[in-house]
């Protein structure tokens, strides 16, 4: 499989099968029609028709929107319409994370097709014989992609914490990294994609970071989410991305972005321009 196909596989959503979700006239997500049908039970909160779903104009302001919808989410979880309540607020936004219009529990985000945000960190080591990447293997009991390969550190970015604070927390939990070392991570931009699951559309944005690590550092997971780590030559990582299904799919995009930025994929690569552009899919 080509690198371009790896990116395409994370952008398979067919938005024509969904109803747009609006707040204050701005589109923030996409809903499956059957899920939208459940929301007709609350006409004072949701306006549902054959073309779209909107939060009622009478429900306005950040806190009022959050509280009103949260009560409904709890009821839908009790009825097993939404799988679980994770008690982790995520921003609901039509654009950037810092322009949130309300929050919604992480467990409900996929049902509303909301853009979610995460942080992925490439931990790498420079040796005399080239660049090596620390690659994590996800624990076998993970709900999503158990046992798959992953970036050294990766996690969601909830609303109640700053990106820097979350970065330090995730690095400590998933790699046993000190705060001082974690703060050496360099923000390198984002990748975004429009995936689809059985629950709904996933228009995700990942904040990407690089951290160059000393040769004597070995990551150690402290929260049980990672089974093991392996330091791999970047050439081996490239082969795994290109010729196997071993990585959690969105991690392939983070790695491809790393390869481009470090000149390991350049303009001689087939479809180079498309590779660069397609790492940033927008609705």
PyMOL commands that set and color helices and strands:
alter all, ss='L'
color gray80, all
select helices_A, chain A and resi 3-9+15-17+33-39+62-78+97-99+106-112+163-175+179-182+234-243+249-261+272-278
alter helices_A, ss='H'
color red, helices_A
select strands_A, chain A and resi 18-23+26-32+46-48+52-55+89-92+102-105+116-127+130-138+149-151+153-156+186-196+201-212+226-233
alter strands_A, ss='S'
color yellow, strands_A
deselect
rebuild
show_as cartoon
